[in-house]
Amino acid sequence: MSGGQPKRGTVVRGIISEIHNFGVFVRLEGDRAGSPGTGFIRIPELTWEYFCDPADVVHAGQQVSAEVLDFDGTRGQVQLSLKALQEDPLVQFADRVGEVLSGPVVKVVPFGVFVRVAPGIAGLPHESVLTREPVMGEMVTVTIAEVDRPRRQVRLELARRVDRPPTTSRPNQHRLQRFQRPRNPRHARIAAMSAHRTTGAQWTGSVSAA
């Protein structure tokens, strides 16, 4: 703190006092006991990990260290970030383009679904590549198509594998079926003629109208 106001980038300590769906209040060291806290952490600044409830990330009474982002003079609050003190998982993930990974669907949006492919990393296969809409929690196999670090986006493609069905017919099965004896005598003569031509023999008979 400098002159009663925090400096950006400094690290402060405090205790989680209240948790809401819009953010988390922190009672900083030096705050009076029982106050809601002069520190505030917005939901996106809690962690790099994907979560649904902020209570899954922090709990009341937990002691935390956070980086100062700004000071809101109107509310008298210090804007804090827990995420700023955590390693950005996208830094080491940027060189994994082309890898095939599996992960659960963690969010469904009108333009696609988000699939968690690593801790703190959720990518998007666009709706145009989806043959159907996966459901929440469904495991999906995808290929890392692009990692855009400036925009913090991971583009995914569905990984498809087509297994060729096993062959059950014998190599000469179709040839044997082709020259099976037909019921029509005329067809029998034509089939026999074809068989002789196939084997190199000369045909000496004649074909009459049925």
C-alpha positions in Angstrom: 0.0 0.0 0.0 1.2 3.5 -0.8 -0.5 6.5 0.7 -3.5 4.3 1.6 -3.9 3.0 -1.9 -2.5 -0.3 -3.3 0.1 -0.6 -6.0 -0.6 -2.7 -9.0 1.4 -5.9 -9.1 2.0 -6.1 -5.4 1.0 -9.3 -3.5 -1.2 -9.0 -0.5 -2.6 -11.5 1.9 -6.0 -11.9 3.4 -8.8 -14.3 4.4 -11.8 -15.2 2.2 -14.8 -13.7 4.0 -17.7 -14.1 1.6 -18.4 -16.1 -1.6 -21.0 -15.1 -4.2 -21.8 -16.0 -7.7 -20.5 -12.6 -8.9 -17.2 -12.7 -7.0 -15.3 -13.3 -3.7 -14.7 -10.8 -0.9 -11.4 -10.9 0.9 -10.6 -9.4 4.3 -7.1 -8.1 3.8 -4.6 -7.9 6.6 -5.3 -4.8 8.6 -9.1 -4.9 7.9 -11.2 -4.8 11.0 -12.7 -8.1 12.1 -16.2 -8.8 10.9 -16.0 -6.5 7.9 -17.0 -8.0 4.5 -13.5 -7.2 3.3 -11.9 -4.5 1.1 -10.5 -7.0 -1.3 -12.6 -8.4 -4.2 -11.8 -11.2 -6.7 -13.9 -11.4 -9.8 -15.0 -14.9 -10.9 -12.6 -15.0 -13.9 -9.7 -14.1 -11.7 -10.0 -17.1 -9.3 -8.2 -19.7 -11.3 -7.2 -20.9 -14.8 -9.2 -24.1 -14.2 -12.8 -24.5 -15.4 -15.4 -24.5 -12.6 -19.1 -24.1 -12.2 -19.2 -22.8 -8.6 -16.7 -20.4 -7.0 -17.1 -22.5 -3.8 -15.3 -25.3 -5.6 -12.2 -23.1 -5.8 -12.1 -21.3 -2.4 -13.9 -21.5 0.9 -14.8 -19.1 3.6 -12.0 -18.7 6.2 -9.3 -19.7 3.7 -6.1 -17.7 3.8 -4.9 -16.6 0.3 -2.3 -14.5 -1.4 -3.4 -12.4 -4.4 -2.0 -9.9 -6.8 -3.4 -6.4 -6.8 -4.9 -5.5 -10.2 -6.5 -2.1 -9.4 -8.2 0.0 -6.8 -11.9 0.9 -7.0 -12.1 4.2 -5.2 -15.9 4.4 -5.6 -16.4 1.1 -3.7 -13.2 1.4 -1.7 -12.2 -2.1 -2.9 -8.9 -3.6 -4.0 -9.4 -5.6 -7.2 -7.4 -8.8 -6.7 -6.4 -11.9 -8.7 -5.5 -15.3 -7.5 -5.0 -16.5 -11.1 -2.2 -14.0 -11.6 0.0 -15.9 -9.2 -0.7 -19.2 -11.0 1.2 -20.6 -14.0 -0.6 -20.0 -17.2 -1.3 -23.5 -18.6 -1.6 -22.2 -22.2 2.1 -21.3 -22.3 3.3 -25.0 -22.3 0.2 -26.1 -24.3 1.0 -24.0 -27.4 3.4 -26.6 -28.9 0.8 -29.4 -28.8 -0.9 -28.7 -32.1 -1.7 -31.9 -33.9 -2.0 -34.0 -30.8 -5.1 -36.2 -30.3 -6.7 -36.0 -26.9 -9.9 -37.0 -25.1 -11.8 -34.9 -22.6 -15.3 -34.2 -21.3 -17.7 -31.7 -22.6 -17.8 -28.9 -19.9 -20.0 -26.3 -21.6 -22.6 -26.3 -24.4 -23.1 -23.0 -26.3 -25.1 -22.0 -29.4 -22.0 -22.2 -31.7 -20.5 -25.4 -30.4 -19.2 -27.1 -27.2 -16.2 -26.7 -25.0 -14.1 -29.8 -24.3 -11.6 -29.8 -21.4 -8.4 -31.3 -22.9 -6.1 -30.5 -20.0 -6.2 -28.9 -16.6 -7.1 -25.3 -17.2 -7.5 -25.8 -21.0 -10.9 -26.0 -22.7 -11.2 -25.9 -26.5 -14.0 -25.4 -29.0 -15.0 -27.7 -31.8 -17.2 -25.5 -33.9 -20.8 -26.6 -34.5 -20.1 -26.9 -38.2 -17.9 -30.1 -37.5 -20.4 -31.7 -35.1 -22.6 -34.4 -36.5 -24.7 -34.1 -33.4 -24.6 -32.1 -30.2 -22.7 -33.9 -27.4 -24.1 -33.7 -23.9 -22.5 -32.4 -20.7 -19.9 -34.7 -19.4 -19.6 -36.8 -22.5 -16.1 -37.9 -23.4 -15.0 -36.6 -26.9 -11.8 -37.4 -28.8 -10.4 -34.3 -30.6 -7.4 -33.1 -32.4 -5.7 -29.8 -31.4 -6.0 -27.7 -34.5 -4.8 -24.3 -33.3 -3.7 -22.5 -30.2 -4.1 -18.8 -30.3 -2.3 -17.4 -27.3 -3.1 -13.7 -27.8 -6.8 -14.4 -27.9 -6.5 -17.3 -25.5 -8.4 -19.7 -27.7 -7.9 -23.3 -28.5 -9.6 -24.6 -31.7 -10.4 -28.3 -31.9 -11.4 -30.7 -34.5 -13.2 -34.0 -34.0 -10.9 -37.0 -34.3 -12.6 -39.7 -36.4 -11.4 -43.2 -37.0 -13.2 -45.5 -39.5 -12.6 -49.2 -38.8 -12.9 -51.3 -42.0 -15.2 -54.2 -41.3 -13.6 -57.7 -41.4 -13.9 -59.6 -44.7 -15.9 -62.8 -44.2 -16.2 -63.9 -47.9 -13.6 -66.1 -49.5 -11.5 -64.6 -52.4 -13.3 -66.8 -55.1 -16.7 -66.7 -53.5 -18.1 -64.1 -56.0 -16.6 -66.0 -58.9 -18.2 -69.2 -57.8 -21.6 -67.5 -57.3 -21.2 -65.9 -60.8 -21.0 -69.3 -62.5 -23.6 -71.2 -60.5 -25.9 -73.3 -62.7 -29.0 -71.1 -63.7 -32.4 -72.6 -63.9 -33.0 -71.3 -67.4 -31.3 -73.6 -70.1 -30.4 -70.6 -72.2 -28.8 -68.9 -69.3 -26.9 -72.1 -68.6 -25.4 -72.1 -72.1 -24.4 -68.4 -71.8 -22.8 -69.0 -68.4 -20.9 -72.0 -69.8 -19.7 -69.9 -72.7 -18.4 -67.3 -70.4 -16.7 -69.9 -68.2 -14.8 -71.3 -71.2 -13.7 -67.9 -72.4 -12.5 -67.1 -68.9 -10.3 -70.3 -68.9 -9.1 -69.9 -72.4 -11.1 -72.8 -73.9 -12.9 -72.4 -77.3 -16.6 -72.5 -77.5 -17.9 -75.0 -80.1 -21.6 -75.2 -79.3 -24.5 -73.1 -80.4 -27.1 -71.0 -78.6 -30.7 -71.4 -79.5 -33.7 -69.3 -78.6 -35.5 -70.5 -75.5 
